[in-house]
Amino acid sequence: MNFVSMVAARLDLIDPDVMVFRRKLYNTDPAQAIGVAAENWSPNPQSYEMLGQGTSEPSINRYDVAVQCLIKDSDEQRGIAVSSKLSKMVRGILLADPPLRDSLRVLSSKLYGVTERTLKWSVPSQRYLSQELSGQFVYLSTIQVQLETESTHG
């Protein structure tokens, strides 16, 4: 959730008219919205260093996070243009924004004597959905972000 909070805080600076939520988006959300939500955690099965002797925790973990961009507009062409611009801007921030990159490089957490820190992150895909709903054109892009972390004891 530290990653989600950090990304959402950075995306909240894009535009005061764009609402940012730390959850997946609903069709009842405002006409311009961004949602950031954790989706999945999976350990690297090859990173169990003691293979069950003393700890059952992996040293390498992967988190999948969805970043959604929602635009609703009564004008189809304007909706497409705004959606395209917002989606590209958000993807650019996730990939190359200096303040976000600096913050993620030092992101870590400690729990029960285990420190988990960021190793790397990537944006492997982005999906798009468009539909007409009750007289409005709705555009949703979902950017998949993968965060890899390392856990150490002590």
C-alpha positions, 0 to 999 in steps of 0.5 A, spaced: 500 500 500 505 504 500 507 504 493 499 505 491 499 511 496 505 514 493 503 513 486 496 516 487 499 522 491 503 524 485 498 523 480 493 527 484 498 533 482 496 532 475 490 537 474 485 539 480 479 537 476 481 529 476 479 526 482 484 520 484 482 514 488 486 509 492 481 503 489 479 501 483 474 506 479 466 505 479 462 507 473 459 512 478 465 516 479 466 523 477 467 524 469 475 525 470 478 520 475 484 516 476 484 509 480 490 506 483 489 499 486 493 493 488 491 487 485 496 481 486 502 479 490 506 473 488 513 471 491 518 468 486 518 461 487 526 461 486 527 466 492 526 461 498 533 462 500 532 457 506 527 452 503 523 452 509 528 451 514 527 457 519 523 461 514 518 460 509 518 467 506 521 469 499 526 474 498 523 476 492 516 479 491 512 481 485 506 486 486 501 487 481 498 494 481 492 497 476 492 504 475 485 506 471 484 512 467 476 514 466 473 519 462 466 520 461 464 525 456 457 527 451 462 529 445 465 522 443 471 526 439 473 530 445 472 524 450 477 520 445 482 526 445 482 527 453 482 520 454 488 519 450 492 525 453 490 523 460 492 515 459 499 517 456 500 523 461 499 517 467 503 512 463 509 517 462 509 519 470 509 512 472 515 510 467 519 517 467 517 522 473 523 524 476 520 525 483 516 519 483 522 515 481 526 518 486 521 516 491 520 509 489 528 508 489 528 509 497 521 506 498 521 500 504 517 497 509 519 493 516 515 488 519 517 483 524 524 484 523 523 483 515 525 489 511 522 490 504 525 495 499 524 496 492 528 493 487 525 495 480 518 497 477 515 496 470 509 498 466 508 491 461 501 493 458 496 498 458 488 496 456 483 500 453 475 500 453 470 504 450 463 504 450 457 509 450 453 509 456 446 513 457 448 518 452 455 519 455 461 516 452 466 512 457 473 511 456 477 507 461 484 505 460 488 500 465 495 501 466 498 494 469 504 496 473 509 491 476 513 492 482 519 487 484 521 488 492 527 484 496 526 482 503 531 481 508 531 479 515 535 483 520 
